[in-house]
Amino acid sequence: MSGYSSAVLTADGLSPECDMPLSNIRFIHQDDALLVVDKPTLLLSVPGRAEDNRDCLVTRLQENGYPEARIVHRLDWETSGIMVLARDPDSHRELSRQFHDRETEKAYTALCWGEPEADSGRIELPLRYDPPTKPRHVVDHELGRHALTFWRVLERCGHYSRVELTPITGRSHQLRVHMLSIGHPLLGDRLYAHEKALNAYSRLCLHASLLALTHPKTGERMRFENVAPF
């Protein structure tokens, strides 16, 4: 895949590497209050803890013409798709509130292993971080935090299906673990997929394809869509 380097396995798990320049990060929308961009796969949203993981979307923006850019929400480094960033403190505060109060609308496109029996459904299983298998998360009915995902099949393709995933909550790895829990791990998922699903695609097949929010200054409802690259 042109423009990407491989992930490196370290003592702390997979370490992200991406050599894609800022010029290849596509801008979907920009005005004086916010930036909406298409984050590529294998790029962190924010700096990692390790010094060699400083490279990320917000850093690239801040160092290349958008020093005021502020992170509002995150995508996993292997997940691609729509992200919004604020350009001033008031916009950051308002956009963050909308995410916190679940006033935004989000949907993801994914490829999952196999074909679900039903055409749609909901997964409501509590999740928690699992230190012994970091950075993985697991279903835990006693200690996990509430998590809810709606899903529907868009296309059935034999050994895999194209699905739309709508997270109501925003837990780490929620969509990946929830789909695994119903027996349909995402293709190319290095953390959760079995060998056949892992080898079925060269990247994690999870893409933030829709985001709707209210403009922090004008009050206009805005809807952004972005087709998955797989």
N, C-alpha and C positions, 0 to 999 in steps of 0.2 A: 504494500500500500504506500504510494508515494507521499512523502511529507511526514512519515511517522517512523519513530524508532521503537525498538522493542522495550517491554517492561523489564526491569532488573529485579531479581529476587534477592532481598536482603534479609537480615535477621528480624526486621519488623514487618516483613511481608513484601508485597509488590511495590516497587518504587517507580513512580511515573516518570517517563521521559517523552518529550515531544519537541521536535525541531521545527515546528511550523511557525513561520514569522507572523507578526501582527498583520501584515498585509493580506494574509490568507484567512484572517478572522473576519467573517462577513458581518457587516452592520445591517440589521433589519430595519432599524428606526433610530433616529436621534433627534433630540431637541434640547432646549436649555435646561430641562429638568431631569431627563433620563436618557440612557443608552439601552438599546435592545440589540443583542448580538447572538450569533450562532456559535456556541462554544464547540470546538472540535473535540473528538475523543482523545484520550491520553494527554489532557491538559488539566491541571488542578484549577479549581475555581479561586482558591485563596492559597497563600503560602503554606507549605507543610512545616512540620516542626524542625526537620533536619535542614541544615544550611543549603544542601544541594537540592532541596525541594522548594526553593524560593520562587522559581519560575512558575507563573500561574497566569490566569486570565486577567485578574485585576492589576497585577504588577505590570504586565505588558501594556495594558491600557494607560496606566499612570505614567509609565516611562516613555510613552509614545504619543503625546499630544492630549492626554486626558488625565492630568494630575489630580483632578477633583473627583474622579470616579470612586464610588463607594459601593461595596458589595451589599446586596439586599437578601439574596438567597444563594443556595449552592446546588451544584450538580456533582455527582461522583466523577472522579477524574476520567473514568472510562465511558461515562455517559456523555453523549453529545446533545446539542440542541439549544433551545431558546433560554437566554438569561437576560434579566433586566438589572441595570446598575443605576444608582442615583448620581446626580451631578451637584447636589447641594444638600446641606444638613436638613432643611425642612422637607425636601422631597424624599430623602433617605428615611426620615422618621415616619412619613405618611405611607410610603411603600412598605416599609417593615411592618407597620401596623396592619396593613391589608393582608399580608402573608400570615401574620400572627392570628388575626381574627378570621382567617379562612374566607376572605372576601375575593380572593383571586380564583381564577378557574385554570386548571392545569390538566393536560393530557399527554400521554407518552405513547409512542409507537414502539412495538417490540416484536421480535421473532422468538417464539418459544418452541421447545421440543414437543413433537407429537400434536395430536388434535384433541382439544377438550371435548368432552361429551356434549356439554351444553353450548349454546351460542353466547351466553353471557352469565355473569354471576358476581358475587361479592365474597371477599376474603376478609374476615375480621379476626385476626390473630395477634396477640400481644408480642412485642419484640424487645430484645435487649442485646447489648454488646456482649460478646463472648471472649473474654481475655485469653483463655487457653488456645483459641483458634484465631486470634486477631489477624486481620481486621474484620473477621466475619461476625455476623449477627445471627441470632437463633430465636425460634419461637419459645416463649417461656410463659406459661399460664399463671405462674405465681409472681414472678419478678418483672415480667415484661411490661412495657408501656403500650397502651391501647393503640392499635393501628388498623386502618380500614382502607381497602382498595376495591374498586369496581373494575371489572374487565369485560370485554366483549370481543368476539372473533370477527376480524375483518376479512380474512381469507384463509382457506384451508389448502395446504400445499403438500399433503402426504405426510412426510416425516416431520414437518414443522408447520406452524401456523403464524400468521400475522395478526397481532392483537392490539387493541387500544386499552391502555391502562390509565385509570383515573384515581390518583391517590387523594383521599380525603384528609388523612393525616400526613405528616412529613417526616417519618422516621428514617434513619440512615439505612440504606439497602432495602427499604420496605418492599419495593416492587420485585426485586430479585428474590428475596426470601419468601414472599407471599406466593409467587408463581412456582417456586421450588416446592412449597408446602402442598400444592395441589398436583404435583407430579409433572409439571411442565417448566423446567428450568429454562432460562434464556440462553439462546445460542451464543457461543463465544464467551461465556461467563467463566473467568478463570478462578473465581472464588467458590461458586456454587454448582456449576454444571457438571454432569457426569461426562465421561470421556467422549462419547459420541456427540453430545450437544456442544461440548467445548470445541471439538474439531470441525463442527459443521460450519463455522464462520470465523474469519480472521480477527474479529473485534467483538466486543460486547454489543449485542443488538438491542440497544435501548437508547431512545432518542426523545428528547423533550420537544414535542411537535406542536403544542398549543399552549398559549398563555394569554389570559384575559385579565385586565386590571383597570382601575380607574386612575386617570392621569392625576398626579398629585397637585397640579396647579389649576388645570382647567375644569376638572371634574368629569371630563369626557371618558366614557367607557371605551377601552381600546382592546382589540383582539388581534393577536399575532399568530400566524401559522407557518410551519416550516416542515417540509416534506423530509422524511427519514432518508438518509443516504444509503440504506441497504434494502 
